[in-house]
Amino acid sequence: MIGNAEFKFHPIGQGCFYSGIIHVDAAKFHLVYDCGTNSPEHFLLSEIEDYKTMMAGNPLDLLMISHFHKDHVNGVFKLLRGLTCKNLIIPYYPPIERLILALTADGTDDDYIEFLKDPVTYLYARDYNIERIIIVGGPNDNQDSDQLINREGVSPEDGITPGKLILQMDLYDDEEIEDWVKRNEENKERYLDPNVKFLKKPYRVWLPYWEFVFYLEKYDEILLVEKVSTEIDTLIKSKNLSISDLFEKKYLKELEKIYKSYFTNLNNTSLVTYHGPYNNTANPDQMICCYSTYVHDFYWRSLPTHCCGTLLTGDIELERLASIEKLKDYYKFYWKRICYFQVPHHGSENNWNRTEPNGLHEFPVYIINHGLGRKKHPSLEVVKYINTHCTNGIIKLCNEAEKFEYGCEFIEKL
């Protein structure tokens, strides 16, 4: 056996805390996707403490934040305290979009508003030991799924050093992003810091035998964002302010009126993450290794050997068929490898298409993160749809009382 991988949706209620560890020979690689909750905080705090105990001083090699809503990030700051984080991956949202997010954060604490104001500066200004922040989105941000297979000549063994798995990626040079940063960010120096990098398209990072592929769906309400931006620009000029000033509470109250005149919800964008065994070909049957996938203590021997990938969706909007088609097109070389599918936005009715067929029928496992006693998360209609139409799969609920763990083993192909 070359190695194995173990993953866990932690029992924290309404939110998401997902972790994993990948072993290749004696080397280990630790990862986390999101860490936050809207449920009673002690569930999340207990899981964070247990996770840190398990880490036993090892670095967190990769932390991925899907988006900046509180129930996905409010545990990140506690998680980072006392840990070394080698790579933190976040989606890029322009200052105006971060301001709009702040307007939706009712009754939120000052720290969270400071984070939204400038996440990079916030994270580096604290005592967190973050070696590198990697931003997805930004320069030339139009996605192209055809680039996803352009990895000829890369060996899965690349990146193995004694006792370590080295994360590899294609990043923009500082000169390539300098003009873009100056046009888009007020705190230009921080975003041009040598430890802040922007990921090139295709949005993919990889390890020996394992890879991560990111998809960042932008707001569809772009015209509404532009209208809000126009009104905010008027306010900035009339009072001689900067956009950073508007994150102060006295201005946020004033801006709420502008926001509410255009939006009822702005909750449909996330950094979607596929991760699974590495493969440098468009044909999923031509694998470099053989894999077996399992949940807890039993093996699913009937699964195809190539089907053990995971798609983490955060709060992405999949209510419209057009959104589903865009996602499927982007991941067309990975779609048949997905075994574990995180149902977006905790099973919300507004984030799931319920026409038949909706294109999301083929996954063996549907994971829904939710809080016990919530009225709309998960929606009974969404659960009913998956149970009725996605007949080759099972639903696994993850909440304050239920975790979900799974993994796979990979061996050399004969």
Buried (B, 14 or more C-beta within 10 A) or exposed (E): EBBBBBBBBBBBBBBBBBBBBBBBEEBBBBBBBBBBBBBEBEBBBEBBEEBBEEBEEEBBBBBBBBBBBBBBBBBBBBBBEEBBBBBBBBBBBBBBBBBBBBBBBEEBEEEBBBBBBBBBBBBBEBEBBBEBBBBBBBBEBEBEBEEBBEBEEBEBEEBBEEEBBBBBBEBBEBEEBBEBBEEBBBBEEBBBBEEBBBBBBBBBBBBBBBBBBBBBBBBBBEEBBEBBBEBBEEBBEEEEBEBBBBBEEEBBEEBBEBBEEBBEEBBBBBBBBBBBBBBBEEEBEEBBBBBBBBBEEEEBEEBBBBBBBBBBBBBBBBBBEEBBEBBBEBBBBBBBBBBBBBBBBBBBBBBBBBEEEBBBBBBBBBBBBBBEEBEBBBBEEBBEBBEEBBEEBBBBBBBBEEBBBBBBBBEEEE
